[in-house]
Amino acid sequence: KRWCNGCVWAAIQRGMCDKCPFCRTPVPSDDASELAMVQKRVDKYDADAMFHLGSQYYLAGLGLTKDAPRAIELWTEAAEL
């Protein structure tokens, strides 16, 4: 799911910077929490989440070790959805 920049701006104007503009879920405060949220969406075959997780594997983000083959696998699966 995506939101427009206007929605993000409106959320900032309302002081909701600590919550998702779309679902109002609190923003994770650490890498492990963010990884769990992303993995939950990946398990539901969310292409955007797969792309994001692939990028994190490629860049060694969210406490993950760099794994280019896993990144390519996730990007390919996201592209096929």
N, C-alpha and C positions, 0 to 999 in steps of 0.2 A: 504494500500500500504506500502511496506517496501523498505528500501534501505540497501545496504551492508555497512560494515564498511569502505570499500575503498572509497565509495562515501562520507561518512561522513568525512573521513580523507582528501579527496581532497577539500571538502568545507572549512574545517578548514585551509588548506594550502592557499586557495585563500582569506582568511579573511572574509568568509561568515558565521561566527559563529552566527550572529543574524538572520539568515534566515534558513528555512527548506531546507535541502539538496535536497529534492525531488521536491518540487513545488516552492521553493524560496519565500514562504510567510513569512513575518516577524514573528519572535517568539513573542508570547504574552508577554507583560510586567507586567501583573497582573493576579491574579487568575480568576477574572470575565471574562476576555478576553479569557483565556485558556479554561475555562469551556464552554463558548459560542462556541468556535471552536470544542471542543470535542462533545458537544451536537448536533451540526450540522451534524457531521459524524454519531453519534448514530442514528439520525433521518433517515439517509440513510442506516441503517442496516449494518454498518461497524463493523465486529466482533472485530477487534483490538481496535476500539474506545469504544465499549461496555465493553470489558475486562478492558480497562484503567479506564473508568468511574466507573465500579464496584470496582476496586481497590481504587479509590479515596473515594468512599462511605465507604468502609471498613476501610480505614486508616484515615478518616476525613480530606482528603486533599482538596485543591482548595477552601477552605472556606466552605466546606460541613460539615454537622453534621454526625457523625458516624451512619450508617444505614446498619447493616449486612444483614437484609432480602432483602433490595433493591440491595445490592452488589451481593448476591446470585442469585437474579432474573436476573440481567444483565449478570453475568457470564454464567448462564444456557442458556440464549437467545443467547449469543455469541457462545457457544459450539454447539448449534443446527444449526447455519448457515453454 
